[in-house]
Amino acid sequence: MVSGNSAPACARQAQRSSLDCPRYIMKSLALSINRRFFYGWVIVAVSALGIFVSGPGQSHTFSVFLVHIQADLGISATAISSAYGFATLVAAFGLPWMGRLLDRTGPRRLLLGVTLLLGLACLAFGAAAGFLWLAVGFAALRFLGQGSLMLGSSNLISHWFDRRRGFALGLMAMGFSASMAVHPPLSQWLIDTVGWREAWFWLGVSTWALLIPPVLFLAHNRPEDLNLLPDGEAPAEDDDNSAAASEQGLTLRQALATSTFWILCSGLFGLSMLVTSLHFFQVSILTTQGLGEAAAARIFPISALVMVVAIPLVGRALDRFPTHYVFAFGLVVMVLSLSSASQVHDLTTAMIYAVAFGLNNGCTMTFFGYVWPRYFGRKHLGSIQGTGQMIGVIGASIGPIPLAVAFDLIGSYHETLLLLALYPAVCAIVAFLFLRTPPQLLAQQQSAQEK
């Protein structure tokens, strides 16, 4: 017979066992896979899928819907563009909070929550009835898709890889290229088939169907949770050693006090701002400088193809060479993109620009995930990464303004493109000369090695 006092204890034990059973199954599955190859590559696949699923919150998907939204709601193109830019800016300021939440809950829970909310945001956006609803919908989709989902996916990779982090992040970024290839034509097909409103319903449902199952059953926050180490080179011998590997890292306040943080932010702000400018005005720049509209449109797939090839190569370079050299190189490529865009006058010069801009995109996509754990460690990665990504998104939101103002005033992009190229040139010199690992992180790493 079970005593009255022991009965509740037995019930609690049974309840704990039922809750631990799914975790045990997930852990057993992961360790079984890890015996064949490092489980981190499964994490890369899940994270790349997360980047792909962010498509409903990305500019390349919105662009297909804008004309239909404008016609249906009777809103001008200027009003829609203003709402979109303002929504992107508002969404940026929520990312530091999301980064702190990421540190507290871990990327797995955050990705689950964000995916659920992103699907709901898609459904709500399809029901937009006016300008205010549209603006709020833009903000929600940008915050959840372009911001939070990309933040959580890159954070997950950063915990699972160290020595091969650049290559892993490069593979993850291929999900963005896949989204650029799939979401615009898929959205257009849905619009033609069921209309733009129901198209958002199916984008929301596909978001849930594609990402929730793999995150729920395959994602683990850190390799230490499975008694493994980053890169899969050797298993951790005990829990203390496993925990020590993730305890290194600066707080956000410590990071903000370093010159390293502001050198990185200055460079990434410029990359985000200027890449967005070229994306936004590319056809206009090329056509005003003598290229036909059809030829200008064909530059996009060329740049996309170069980007696909460049992303893993940039990741490999980050793993093999000093980071400040590669970061400075990426800023120099930005200079080449702007200067070559200013010189386009025929198909040959347009091809040169297309290659430079494709490489530029590959560098930018990889840098945003790589530099934060590299220079500030993993312990408080979410809050630091969220703040850094906020600064990058702010750059993207104001990026088209200088070229727009210049064209309205002087009717040309040429001089402004060359003037803007000075900014990444200065950032490249500063990064090459002064970008270094903060002494506080070096001290933590040395202390961990001595133990």
GIDASUL-V869862 format. One record per helix or strand. SS is the DSSP state (H for helix, E for strand). FROM is the first residue (numbers start at 1). TO is the last residue. Records with the same first field share a line. If there is no record, write none. Layout:
SS->FROM-TO, FROM-TO
This chain:
H->4-34, 40-57, 59-73, 77-92, 95-105, 107-125, 131-160, 165-194, 196-218, 223-226, 230-232, 239-246, 252-256, 259-288, 293-320, 323-342, 347-376, 381-398, 401-410, 414-434, 439-450
E->249-249, 377-377
